[in-house]
């Protein structure tokens, strides 16, 4: 749809100040027929156009004005007047449309009084322009008055940042604020920030402490006018002295003034140094008693002055023939307490040997020479085998770390157990030996590396925790080892190692069981140990043996009460005379548990796909180490199938047979291997989801795949992929059909799989073949009951001797459907203009894939497939039926497995004869005249007086042209105007005029007669039930016959059209229905021209320059019937067919054509997708000169368009889409 054109009413002018005045504003005075076109691309969303005499005018008080407009290929020339004087002539032509263009601007007008700009259409144009219109988008009157100076400027200091805020200006057109800074009283004024009008705050980061900055703000309005500056605000950052530390050139504590540049270097303190070649300085404020300036010396450095607290101390020459890094250029010590400031100033002077006056800064160092105080408040508390240490927080600000140190027993050796940040006041030392005493202290370190004296010590003894039943290896945390024990790895010993002791010491364990065993090696180089139980010596054990023996019980005690006990083995330093050494050995302590755990309770099964999940309540005993799961079939014994650790009280049993019933029990085992009684038997059935008929691809959620299946994409396999397995596993699916197929590949590298149905092995399938074959049914079973079954294909790890691999693969499982859908019901037929419309009820089956429509001609035993619909569509229109013939139709439903239903009931119809062969309103049927005319005057009088039932008969003669008919007759008694072809309507000039114009008439018949030598032959608009019959329309400037502007239910029949387009070849249609979409706003109030239900029949059209018949977008439900056309003279720029349709619902049938330029019949969609649908084209033939293209060309969006297979064929074929029988 084009832009909406709204006439602009004349308006009274007003005087305006600064602003943008859109074309719709009431302050603009218009004269002439201005029209508004809406567009989001123009200022304010619209533009006004003037196609005739007139002007637009604005009165204003500002010192200038701009005229903003469009420039287009159809624009003309305007004169511009300012205060009554012509100032310019403006050509608005542009080969391409340009929007929001400043066509004219004037500035510098006096601000006192008012001014007027007027743009006047001249009616002239650039020779390249296609029109003379002028446009107005807007007038802009700029503002030249600056805002007032901003006020209320305040500051807030945060660290080294200065945040400024100020009050909003009163002016509504303030666009932005600019914030300026001047350093000191003589520095340059520098812009530091620009904000929008709504943001009245800005932050100036990184200002120097102790330096004074002056700030001011200016405002800028939307016209670019800048206000005076606000009152200046003086801001000075406070000086913050820094403590001990190293402050490199990038540290924010270091103040740099001047153009310092930073250079990276690994030779500098922090990897970089700063250099200065012009006026400036570097400065640090500090609180320590000394300071150092670290710099570089080189051949191009100059001389710097050093100031301390504002007093010059010395001048430092940084020249050296050989470069030196991290050089102490200046140092001062023993300063009094209080903040001090060191400043290094560029002098611009140098040693005569130096090549430049550069000075450098690597870092300032404020050294700390005082060690922190010793930490206080240290406490040590045992928590199990861990030690929790806490101490008081130090108040010294330069503290960096604490180091915690530990001493065990009577040892004097301190070892570090960790270093912690300064804020830390607690830590935990993990896993200390039971029964041992540990003493701790800590020292503090500051940022300068000064270390405090140690804190007071804190001691703690780790209590002995009695252990329950279990095996406690030589290196277990539960075993206390005193002395220098060595751990020796060995696969022959319990736990993979043993420990030996060659000096004083012991090993001990605490336990609460009824007994204990000491497990050890015996050999020819071990000595004697004493054994103590609860502090009382029990015996001495000699570990000597002439040969080595492993995991020997060298001591055991039983029958103890189950209360805490401690066993200690102590090296005596003695040995058997036969032994070579006095060392003693420990492999493990074993505290046996002789009582089984309680049986697990509350065992509950949960079915999962392909298996069962068991959950149970944990046994209460602390020494439970694992659970054992037993499984059995519905009858028979239960056997162990898996174990779980003690902290995992669920078990998933997979790989089970879907639909099968299983029984389960669970037991608990303790650390001594004692097994509990079994739990109660529970019974469960594995779920089975028996799938309906269908193809189930590899990787489908419906297929269970166990093992490392690998899926690969492939266009050769079903579903575009195939899965393969090269190790243990299987694929499984349950189905409800009477059979199943396994489809896969065979090739030279596949192995053998076992196939199981319902848990019973059926056969082993060898997937080997010399060449690769895809889509192979390698296993199939039929004839099963439809009660639910499961197929499993399992990897065997075996193969054909010729195969190079053992893998198996799955492409798909196919559960075939052998049952056809039911016959479709309630098929009915209804005659329509294009043939017959068939309707039926939708089938209930969910697997119906399509419906197939079959037609049988009376007397024939053969049914022809005329169409197929998708399962959601239960209607079909069969087109191209012969007149006066009996037909019958049936519909068949086809399911996804290709099963066809029985045929539906038959729908029967006998078509009628030619609907237009006996059309009532033809010249031969003209009724008896109520008035007969022979002259133009008589005819004009008769037409004016005509009403319902009037029959005007013309005698042969010449009647001129230009007859307007607007009679509204009734359908029962139409008004006739009829005459022989010797009654001639001739204008003798085909560049203007028309033969007949029927405007707003109803029920009028024009029959016979000849119209020639006019621009438009017969034009019918805003009319209904008008007939143009049996006329000769020849030698026409543009189109011969035109039905338009909502003309409906009218008929163009039996006419002879010969020679059109003599005035304009692009408009030389034979019969033209509707209005071009681009002209809807011009002729049809921007609405579609719904010239609907019109008939064009039995016309002979030749020597036309554009399409023989054209139906524009907006037209609906018309008919083109048995017209004869010759396209040999079609030369219009955009015409290449005999018939072109952009409307919807048209029937085109029985056409006879010849010499079509491209396609004979073309149907197109509109750009907005509103038209070009549901058109039916059948039984058309191009007898002479088959078209180079198609006989029927349908659009890309082809909803409802049908090309019958009974159309003839062009060079490219019958149609660009499949035809319908």
C-alpha positions, 0 to 999 in steps of 0.5 A: 500500500502506498503512502496516505495522501491527506489534503492540507487545509489552509491555515492562519499564520502565527509568529514563532521563535526558535524551533522546528516547525513540522509541515503539519504545524498550525503556524505554517500558512499554506495556499493551494492543494497541499497533500500530506504523505506519511513516512517515518523517514521524514522529520516529524513522520510526514512531508507535504507535496504541492502539485499545483499553484500555491505556497507555504509561509512561516513568520518568525522572530529569529535571525535565520531560518532553514527550509527542510524538504525531500528531493526526488526524481519527480520534483520541480522548482520553487522560488524562495522569498524572505520578507517579500524579496525573492532570494533564491530559485531552488531545484528540488530534482534528484535522481534518487530520493533524498530526505530531510535536505536543507534546500535553503537557509538564511542567517544573520537577519536582524533579531528585532521584529519579525521575518517571513519566508515563503516557498512558491511553486513555479510550475517549472522543472529540471529537464530530467524531472518527471514532475513539477511538485514541490515538498515541505518537510519542516521549517527550522528557526535556529536559536542564537541566545546563549544560556545563562552561566551555570551556578551552584558548583560544589565539590566532594573529594574521595581519595585522589578524585574530585567529584563536582556537582552543579545546579540545572540551568533554567533554560529548557534547551540546554543540551550539555555541560562542559567542565574545565580545570585550571591547575593553580592560578596560571595553568591552562584551562583544560576541558575535563568532562562533557555531560548531558543536560540531565547529568550534572556531575563529573569526576576528575580522577587522580588529582595531586595532594596539596595542589590547588585546582580551579574548576568552572562549568559552561552550558551549551544549548541545542543550537550550539550557543555556549553560556558564560562560565560559572563562578570558579571553584577552588579545590585542594586535595589534602596531603596523605603521608605514606608509611614505609614501603617502595613507591614506584613511578606508577604508584598513585602515592607518587605525584608526577607533574609534567610530561613524564613518560614510562618505559618498561625494563626488567632492570628497574624496581617494579619493571619500569621507570619514568623520565622527564624532559621538560618542566615538572617534578616528582613528589612523595609525602611520607611519615617515616624517618628516612627516604631514598630516591632510586633512579638511573644514571646514564649518558643522556641524563641531566641535573635535578634539584631535591627539595625536602619539605619545600627546602632545597637540599641538593642538586643531583647530577644523573650523568654517568658514562656507563648506565646504572639501574636502581641507583640511590640518587639521594637519601636522607635519614633520622628525620623527626616524626611527622609528615615530610615531602620529598620533591625531585625537580627538573632543572633543564641543566646538565653535565657538559658531558651529558647529551640531554637534560632528562631526569628519571624516577625508578622509585621512592623508598621509605625504609622501615628499620623497626621490627614488629613486637612479639605476637601475644595471646597464643593458645593451642587446643586439640580437636581430635588429631588436629591442633587449633591455634589462635593469637591476638591481632597485632596493631602494627600497620606494616605487618605482612605475615605471621609464621607458625612454628612447631616442636614435637615432644622433647625435641629442640628443633623448630619446624615451620608449619605455615605462613599466614597473612597479617590479618590472620588470627587462627589456623589449624594444624592437621593430623598430629600424632595421637599421644604426642605433645606439640609446642608452638610459637609464632613470629611476625614480619613487616613490609620491610622484612623486619622479624619480631621476637617469637611469641610465648610458646603454647603446648598441647597433647593429642588425645588417643582416640580408640578405634573400632574394628578394622585394619590399621596399616603402618602408615595409617593416621590412627597409628602413633609412631614415635622415633625415626620410623622408615616406610618401605613399599612392598607388595608382599605386605598388608597395605603395600608397605611396612615400617622399620625402626632402628633407634629409640621409639615405639608404635601404638594404637588405641582400640575398643574391640575385644582383641588386637593383633600385631602383624609384622615381618619376621626375618634374620635381621630383626630384634626384640620388642616389648609389648604393652597393653594399657601401660602394662608389659605383656611380653617380649616378642623376638622378630628373628627368623632364619627366613623372611616371612610376611604378614605374620601375627607376632602378637595377639590378645583376645577376650578383652572387654569392648572398652578403650585399650592401648597397645604399644610395641617398644624397641628394646635395642636387644636381639637374638644372638642369631640376628644381624640387627636390633630393628623392629618392624610393623606391618599393621594392627588388626582389631577384629570384629566378631559380630556381624552387622544388622541386615539392611532394612527398607529395601525398596525397588524403583523401576528404571528403563532397562533395569531396577534401582534399589534403595535401603536404610543403612545398617547402624554399625559404624564399621560397615564397609560395604553392601552386597546385592543379590538378585534372582528370577521370579523363582529359584536361587538369588546370587550376588550381582554387585556391591556398594560402599558403605556410604552409598545405599542405592544400587542400579541393576541394568541390562535386565529384560523389560517386562521380566520379574526379579527378586532382590536381597541386600546384606551388609559387610563390616571391616572384618569381612563379616556379612550380615543376614540377608534383608527380606526378599522384595519383588519388582518387574522391569518396565516395558514401553512397547512401541507402536509401528514405526522406524526407530533410528539409532540414538532415538530415546526409544532405543536403549544403548548400553556400552560405548556406542559411537554415532556417525552422520551419514546420508546413506543410512536411515535417519542420516546416521548410524551407531557402532559398538566395538566393546561390551554392550548392546542395543535394545527396544520393546515393541507392540507389533507382530514383528521387528527388523534390525536394519544396519550396514554390513562391511569388511570390518564388522563382527558377529552379534547375538540377537535376543527376543524376550530374553531368548537368544534367536541367532548370531548375525554375521555383519561381514560382507566384502563390500559395504552395503547400507540399509540391510535387514540383517534380522527379522521376525514375524508372526509374534503376538501383539502383546509387547516384546523386546529385541536385544542385539549384543556385541559378542567380540567374535567375527568372521575369519575374513573380517578385520574387526569385531564391531557391530552397528545399528542403523534402525529398528523397524516395527512394521505396521501391517494394518491399513487405516479405515476407509474415509467417511462421508465423502461429499461433492459440491460443484464450483466454478472450477470443477468440484469441491470434495469434503470428507471426515478425518480418519481417527488413526494417528498414523495416517500420512496422506489422503489420495483422491481418485476420479473415475469417468462414467463408463470407465473402469479405471480410476485416475489419481487426481491429487494427494493431501496431507493428513490434516487436509480433508478437502480437495478441488478437482478442476478441469472437468469436461462439460456435461460428463458424469464423474465419480470420486473416492478417497483412500487414506494411506498410513506412514507404513504405506498401507492403503485403506479401502476406498470411501463412499463414492461422490457422483456429479454430472457437470453442466454444459458451457455456462456462458454458451447461452448467456442472456445479454448478447447483441442477438438477444437485444429486446424490442426497442423502446427508443430508436436513435440515429444521431448523437443528440438523440442518443445523448437524450435517450441515455439521459432519460434511460431507466430500468427496462429502457432499450435504446436501439441504434441505426447504422451511422456515426455517433462520435465518442465520449458517452457517460452512462450512470443509469441505475437499472434493476436486475430484472429490467436492465437498460440496453444500448445495442446496435449493429457494428455499423453504428460507429463511435469514432473520436478520430484521435486515439490520444484522448477521449473514450467511447463509453464511460460507465460510471456508477451504473447498475444493470446496463448492457452495451451490445454490438456497435463499433468503438475506434480511434479513442484513447480508452475504448470502454471504461466501467468504474464503480459499477455492478452487473454491466455487460459489454457484449459483441462489440468491435473495439479497435485502434485504441490509444491505450487499453480497449476495455477496462473494468475498475474501481470496485466494478463487480459482477460484470461480463465482457463477452463475445467482443472483438478487440483489434489494435491497442496501445497506439498512444502508449504501448505499456497501457495497451491491454485488451481487457484490463480488470482492476487498478495497479497497486501503486495507484490505489491511493490515487484512484481508490482511497488507498484501498484495494480495488476489489473489482470482483466476480467479473467474467471475460468470455469468448473474446477475440483479442489481437494486435495488442501491445500489452497483455491480452487480458490482465487482472490486477491485485485486489480482484477476486473470484473472476472467470476468463473463459474460452478467449482467443488471443494472439500475442505477436504484437506484445511489445510493452516493457513489462509484458511477456504473457498473454494473460497476467493475474495478480488477483486471487480466486480466478478461473482461467479455462478454454483459452486459445492462444498463439505467439506468447512472448514468454509464458502464456499465462502468468500468476504472481503474488503481490509483494505484501503477500496479500494476493495471487492465491487460489487461482485455477488454470486448466484446459488452455492451449497455445496452438501456434508458436508454443511459448518459450517458457511455460503455458502456466507459470505459478508464483513462488508462494503458491497457496491454492493455485492449481495448473491442470494437466490438460493445459498444453505445453511450452518450451519449458513444459506445462508449468513450473509446478506439478500439474493436477489431473 
